[in-house]
Amino acid sequence: MTIVTRSHQVLVEAPLQSTFDYVSDLTRHPEWSGGLKIEPVTPGPIAVGKEYQSHGEVAVQKNRPNTVQVSQYEPPNTFGFVAKDPDFGKVTHEFTFTRQNADVLITRTMTVNLNPLVAFAFRFFIYPLVGKPSMDRSMMALKKKLEENAAGIPSG
């Protein structure tokens, strides 16, 4: 198997704690990550081990199911989860939040183990043509949502 890791960053004008709180609430991810539905499976507050069920879009597939489990929860600097994808297996997502003056740099790192042939296709075709544009859109939507929230602009 080949480990494939991709990272994306965005700088937001918002307070560190509220940025962390917003991103670590997986039920809010549909607000900035298109085509996603997610709901908690286990009760209680956000914590390592809490599980969710998500349905999202991957390429042309709609309503693709994933079991999601919080793997890291260290307010206000690190949040992570593992999605169990039917085709790709475990996909790890880690968000780190770094204060930069009055702003926050959010780094999202995704890691997946793929067979070498799929990893090759992912690196040279799937990611550049589908994955990166999709992630860029999501990160820009996240930035917009966080900055609107920080400015007190109602969601619409």
C-alpha positions in Angstrom: 0.0 0.0 0.0 1.1 3.6 -0.6 0.4 6.4 1.8 -1.0 9.5 0.1 -1.1 12.8 2.0 -2.5 16.1 0.9 -2.7 19.4 2.8 -4.6 22.5 2.3 -4.5 25.8 4.1 -6.6 28.9 4.6 -6.1 32.0 6.6 -9.2 33.4 8.3 -10.0 36.6 10.1 -11.7 35.0 13.2 -11.0 34.2 16.8 -9.0 31.0 17.4 -11.5 29.4 19.9 -14.6 30.0 17.8 -12.8 28.8 14.7 -11.9 25.6 16.4 -15.4 25.1 17.9 -17.0 25.6 14.5 -14.7 23.2 12.6 -14.8 20.5 15.3 -18.6 20.4 15.1 -18.9 17.8 12.4 -22.6 18.5 12.1 -21.7 22.0 10.7 -19.4 20.6 7.9 -22.4 20.6 5.4 -22.5 24.4 5.7 -19.1 24.6 3.9 -18.5 21.2 2.4 -20.9 20.8 -0.5 -23.1 17.8 -0.9 -22.5 16.4 2.6 -25.0 15.3 5.3 -23.7 14.2 8.7 -25.4 13.3 12.0 -24.1 12.0 15.3 -24.5 8.3 16.1 -23.3 8.4 19.6 -24.7 10.9 22.1 -22.9 13.5 24.1 -20.4 16.3 23.5 -17.6 16.2 20.9 -14.8 13.9 22.2 -12.3 11.3 20.9 -14.4 8.3 20.0 -17.6 10.1 19.2 -19.1 8.6 16.0 -21.1 10.1 13.2 -22.7 8.8 10.0 -22.1 10.9 6.9 -23.4 10.8 3.3 -21.5 12.8 0.7 -20.6 13.2 -2.9 -17.5 11.7 -4.4 -17.1 12.4 -8.1 -20.4 11.2 -9.6 -21.5 9.2 -6.6 -24.2 10.8 -4.5 -25.2 9.9 -1.0 -22.0 7.9 -0.4 -22.0 6.5 3.2 -19.1 6.9 5.6 -18.8 6.1 9.3 -16.8 8.9 10.9 -15.1 8.9 14.3 -13.4 11.7 16.1 -9.7 10.7 16.5 -8.2 14.0 17.9 -9.8 16.7 20.1 -7.3 19.1 21.6 -9.0 22.6 21.8 -8.2 25.0 20.4 -5.3 23.7 18.2 -6.0 20.2 16.8 -9.1 18.3 15.6 -9.1 15.1 13.6 -11.4 12.4 12.5 -11.2 9.1 10.5 -13.8 8.4 7.8 -14.3 4.8 6.9 -14.9 5.0 3.1 -16.4 1.9 1.3 -13.7 2.1 -1.4 -10.7 3.8 0.1 -10.8 2.4 3.6 -9.8 4.7 6.4 -9.2 8.3 5.4 -7.7 10.5 8.2 -8.5 14.2 8.3 -6.6 16.4 10.7 -7.2 20.1 11.2 -4.6 22.3 13.0 -5.3 25.9 14.0 -2.4 28.3 14.4 -2.9 31.9 15.6 -1.2 34.4 13.3 -1.6 37.8 14.8 -5.4 38.3 14.9 -6.0 35.7 12.2 -6.0 31.8 12.3 -4.2 29.6 9.8 -6.2 26.4 9.3 -4.3 23.5 7.9 -6.3 20.4 6.8 -4.3 17.3 6.1 -5.9 14.2 4.6 -4.1 10.8 4.6 -5.2 7.6 2.9 -3.5 4.2 2.1 -4.0 3.2 -1.5 -2.8 0.4 -3.7 0.1 1.6 -5.9 -1.9 1.7 -9.1 -4.7 3.7 -7.5 -2.2 5.9 -5.7 -0.6 6.7 -9.1 -4.0 7.6 -10.6 -4.8 9.7 -7.6 -1.6 11.7 -7.7 -1.6 12.4 -11.3 -5.3 12.5 -12.4 -7.9 12.3 -9.6 -6.4 14.7 -7.2 -5.4 17.5 -9.7 -8.6 17.3 -11.6 -11.2 16.5 -8.9 -9.7 16.5 -5.4 -7.8 19.7 -5.3 -10.5 21.9 -6.9 -13.1 20.4 -4.6 -10.9 21.0 -1.5 -10.1 24.5 -2.6 -13.8 25.3 -2.9 -14.5 23.8 0.5 -11.7 25.7 2.2 -12.8 29.0 0.7 -16.4 28.3 1.7 -15.1 27.6 5.3 -13.2 30.9 5.3 -16.3 32.8 4.2 -18.5 31.1 6.8 -16.0 31.7 9.6 -15.5 35.3 8.7 -19.2 35.9 8.4 -19.7 34.3 11.8 -16.9 36.5 13.3 -18.5 39.6 11.8 -21.9 38.7 13.1 -23.4 38.3 9.6 -26.4 36.0 9.7 -26.1 32.8 7.7 -28.2 32.6 4.6 
